[in-house]
Amino acid sequence: MPVNRNEITKAQMLKAVTCKTAVELQELAKAEGYDITKEEAEAYFAEISDMELDSEKLKQIAGGIETCYAVDGCSWH
């Protein structure tokens, strides 16, 4: 089942960007109730690996500021 990115919470996104591998991301997704394939995990991992969040953007995400979802063309909104 593909992940509807509009349903991903800020906490889930913060956890996802800390994953070191696509397998780790797939395991996290499963633990969060999402059933994604290895290929989907690899694609999502490549996408989030390209995101660079500076400390200010991380504070905004953690602090709940909604506008931070527009992180440098990031599609997580």
N, C-alpha and C positions, 0 to 999 in steps of 0.2 A: 504494500500500500504506500503510494507516494506521500510524503509529508506535506501537509498544507502549511506553508510558512506563516500564514496569518494566525495559526494556532500555536506557534512556538512562543513560549514565554521568554522574558528577559533572562530569567534564571537558567533556563535550558540553553539559551544562546551562549551565556557566559560559560557554562559547562562545556558546550560543544567546542568553543574556541580554545579550550585547554587540552583537547584531545591531541595526542601525539601521532596517531595512526588512524587510517580509515577503519580498521578493525575495532579500535577503541571507540571510535565514533559510532559504529554499528552497535556495539554493546551498550553504549550510553543510550542510544535511541531505543533499543529494546527495553532497557530499564525504565525509560520514560513512557513506555506504552506505544512506541512506533515500531512497526515491522518493516524494515528496509532491507533491500538486497545488498550484497557486497558491492555491486556496481553502483547502486545509488549512494552507498556510504562513501565510496571512492570519489564520486562526483561532488557530493556535498563537502567532503574533506578538502578536495582541491579548491573549491570555492571559498571555504572559510579560511583556508591556509593563505589565500591571497589577501585576505583582509588584514590590515594593520591597524590595530587600535592603540592609539597613544593613551597615556594615563588619564588625560582629561576625558576622552571618549569613554573609557572604562568607568570612570566616576559617574558620567552621565547615565550610562546603562544601569549601573548599580543603584544610582540615585533615583531612577525612574523617570528621567527626562525623555519624553517620547521622541523628540526630534533626532535623537542620536541614531535612530534606525536608518537614517539616510547616510550612513557611514560610507563616504567615498564610493558611491555607486553600488554599495552592498544591496543585495536583493532581499535581505531579511527585514521585512517591514510588515 
